[in-house]
């Protein structure tokens, strides 16, 4: 009985977003990343500005808000105009 109660007290994991969805890792100072997939118990995220992917605990990831989407779109446009490869 105590095991059942402990399991019911755990929050349900958030729904898995579609690949390419912008999300925010709150454990990394609200770092915005593009959802890439599931890696075991973690989600793989890719920085919008480029760089190495990282794994995030889904319990500490939230959808990006409108301001964060705009900021990411601007960063991508700036990289393209500078001739960088995305």
Residue pairs with C-beta under 8 A, 6 or more apart in sequence:
11 59
13 58
13 59
14 58
14 59
14 61
16 38
16 43
16 58
17 23
17 35
17 63
18 35
19 35
19 36
19 37
20 34
20 35
21 34
21 35
21 63
22 32
22 33
22 34
22 35
22 48
22 63
22 64
22 68
22 69
22 72
23 32
23 33
23 34
23 35
23 43
23 45
23 61
23 62
23 63
23 64
24 30
24 31
24 32
24 33
24 61
24 62
24 63
24 64
24 68
25 31
25 33
25 45
25 54
25 56
25 60
25 61
26 60
26 61
26 62
27 56
27 57
27 60
28 54
28 56
31 47
32 47
32 48
32 64
32 68
32 71
32 72
33 45
33 46
33 47
33 48
33 54
33 56
34 45
34 46
34 47
34 48
35 43
35 44
35 45
36 43
36 44
36 45
36 46
36 53
37 43
37 44
38 44
39 55
41 57
41 58
42 55
42 56
42 57
42 58
43 55
43 56
43 57
43 58
43 61
44 53
44 54
44 55
45 53
45 54
45 55
45 56
45 61
46 53
47 53
47 54
48 72
48 75
48 76
49 75
49 79
50 79
50 84
50 86
64 72
76 86
79 86
80 86
